[in-house]
Amino acid sequence: MKKKVIATLLTAAMMATMIAGCGSDKGSAPASGDAQNVQEQAAGGEKAAEPAGDSADAAGEASGGEVTIKLFSNLPDRKNGQGLVEQTIIDEYMAANPNVSIEVEALDEEAYKTKFKAYAMDGMPDVVSIWGQPSFLDEVLDAGVLAELNEEDYIDYSFIAGSLDGFKKDDKLYGLPRNTDIMLFYYNQKMFEDNGWEVPATYDDLMALCADIKDAGFTPVAMDGGDGWPMACFLTDILVQVAGVDYADIVSNAVATGDFGAPEIRQATQILVDSANAGMFQVGYDSQDYGTTMNLFTNGQAAMYCMGSWDCSMALNEDIAPEIRDNIRAFTMPTVDGGKGGANDIAAWNGGGYAVSANSAVKDEAIKFLNYMYQPDKLSKYGWENGVGLSAQDQTAYLTGNETELQKQVMDILKNATSISGTPINDCGPSAFKTAIESEIQGVSNGSTSVDDFLAAIGAACK
């Protein structure tokens, strides 16, 4: 898996080297700040999606009559970022196909995953958001709820080599990837310059910087600790610096044996604990959600914000004050003293995407819509134009030289990467492991759980 993801991302990097002034493409964002835990409807007053299975819709599809596609999405903010891209494509498809109505149910990521499980038992909407990672997809595919796709249909869709692999089982394709994700520290460049702060080269430098930022009256790093998965990704990032290219093998062995006592995992966990104890994150980080955390940064209360490359759209979000929006920059996890990772060894992987329900009453139309979404001049192009991350498709044709400084910076990070981590630690095992690590990580970070107990608990979830 790791080698395939590396091939995927390095192919994208090679693409970038051929073009001057390149920016970064956009991937899937979880919920944006103003739309947390909200079911939002698409433009035109669409109704919330219900499980597919309406025989009238099936008859309509067969006859070319009225068809309703129900789409279940993890992108509730329909005005910015990937949610805007998704909605734009939906609107275009309905305009081009007047007999088709697309009803959207959109929840933030954690609420989405909870309801997805219920839908998996009771009947899926026609098109759904998915993640091409073992913790999510293995059980979904075992349950047989996703429709097989014809891989030959996508020969001309410019998917980067290897990017489809996480969405397959037994060499059969069940979904399409939307993005490539990189973990980043976003920072306010103007705030740094005004205070004489510099981007840290080492983790010790980062700790010293955070102390200076606290002394200046700001939160050093805004951290979404309430959801669990961002902190697990942060732990992944530290572990990449500690273990270097051995990261994937160490994690794979730990998941397989249920033994997370490897010295590299223990060291990375202790660094996380020490960082939280030193006040790197905001007060209450372990219970605050995605939107609250992003707002700390975009409102100028935090100097840095740790999240994935899908949030590059902040640089184009007009709801953010221009003095902040225009000064958002990014850097990757600094090196750890004595660690095997280098400055260009990064935490990155192929992220979310879409699939079609195996039992959809309008399966043919749903697949037709899915294929429309992934036409190279749709998701990939619109994502680039809206600054929402790095695509799983070749975006060379859409580079203009007018990308934001943040886009250019993130593309350079990918271009210069010497190694890529692959799947983050929380997504490397079964769903029980994912649940365990994402629920236990708050306790170990805030000191209410010992490192030994944390490592034992997540190991037990793999057995």
PyMOL commands that set and color helices and strands:
alter all, ss='L'
color gray80, all
select helices_A, chain A and resi 2-17+33-35+55-63+81-96+109-122+134-143+151-154+165-167+189-195+203-215+229-257+263-277+285-287+290-298+309-316+322-325+363-373+379-385+396-398+405-415+425-427+431-446+451-460
alter helices_A, ss='H'
color red, helices_A
select strands_A, chain A and resi 67-73+100-106+127-131+168-169+172-173+176-177+179-188+219-222+302-308+328-331+345-346+348-350+352-356+390-391+419-420
alter strands_A, ss='S'
color yellow, strands_A
deselect
rebuild
show_as cartoon
